[in-house]
């Protein structure tokens, strides 16, 4: 996702994930994990939840920059979208078939 190709020390890379909204708000930590425990690793994960109120579409963007040049920022143009659904909702991708009256006769020879 990110390649550092420079002979000059521009500082470490910084990656920031955020909601694609007017305020570029932080991600909900109940459903997203932005893991920075390994230096140089930027791991974004969606977490398991049973909170029905969290269902919905979450458009997310990220920006990347060198820490010594924080004004030289590259931001993802089009967000990627993570959708959380309620498994108890009526499926929207399954269409019920129309049943017709049919009769079967089963016999032995």
RASULPE-V855995 format. One record per pair of residues at least 6 apart in sequence whose C-alpha atoms are under 8 Angstrom apart, sorted by sequence separation. I is the first residue (numbers start at 1). J is the second residue. D is the distance in Angstrom with one decimal. If there is no record, write none. Layout:
I:J:D + I:J:D
//
This chain:
18:24:5.7 + 19:25:5.4 + 35:41:7.9 + 36:42:5.7 + 65:71:7.7 + 66:72:7.5 + 18:25:5.7 + 19:26:6.2 + 35:42:6.3 + 36:43:6.8 + 65:72:6.1 + 66:73:7.9 + 18:26:5.0 + 19:27:6.0 + 34:42:7.2 + 35:43:5.1 + 65:73:4.8 + 17:26:7.4 + 18:27:5.6 + 34:43:5.8 + 35:44:6.3 + 64:73:5.8 + 65:74:6.5 + 17:27:7.3 + 33:43:7.8 + 34:44:4.6 + 35:45:7.9 + 63:73:6.6 + 64:74:5.3 + 33:44:5.6 + 34:45:6.6 + 63:74:5.5 + 64:75:6.4 + 32:44:7.0 + 33:45:5.0 + 63:75:4.1 + 32:45:5.6 + 33:46:6.2 + 62:75:5.9 + 63:76:6.2 + 32:46:4.5 + 33:47:6.8 + 61:75:7.3 + 62:76:5.6 + 31:46:5.7 + 32:47:5.5 + 61:76:5.7 + 31:47:4.8 + 61:77:7.7 + 17:34:7.7 + 30:47:7.3 + 31:48:6.9 + 61:78:7.3 + 31:49:6.7 + 61:79:4.8 + 30:49:7.8 + 60:79:5.1 + 61:80:6.6 + 59:79:5.5 + 60:80:5.5 + 59:80:5.7 + 60:81:6.0 + 59:81:4.3 + 60:82:7.7 + 31:54:7.8 + 58:81:5.4 + 59:82:6.5 + 57:81:6.4 + 58:82:5.2 + 57:82:5.9 + 58:83:6.1 + 57:83:4.3 + 13:40:7.3 + 15:42:6.8 + 56:83:5.7 + 57:84:6.4 + 12:40:7.7 + 55:83:7.3 + 56:84:5.3 + 55:84:4.7 + 56:85:6.4 + 54:84:7.1 + 55:85:5.0 + 55:86:6.2 + 52:86:6.1 + 19:58:7.1 + 20:59:5.5 + 19:59:6.1 + 20:60:5.2 + 19:60:4.7 + 20:61:5.8 + 18:60:5.8 + 19:61:6.3 + 17:60:6.9 + 18:61:5.6 + 17:61:5.8 + 18:62:6.1 + 17:62:4.3 + 16:62:5.3 + 17:63:6.8 + 15:62:6.7 + 16:63:5.4 + 15:63:5.7 + 16:64:6.6 + 15:64:4.6 + 14:64:5.6 + 15:65:6.8 + 13:64:6.8 + 14:65:5.4 + 13:65:5.7 + 14:66:6.0 + 13:66:4.6 + 14:67:6.2 + 12:66:5.6 + 13:67:6.1 + 11:66:5.4 + 12:67:5.6 + 10:66:5.8 + 11:67:5.1 + 12:68:7.7 + 10:67:7.0 + 11:68:5.1 + 10:68:5.4 + 11:69:7.7 + 10:69:6.6 + 20:79:6.7
//
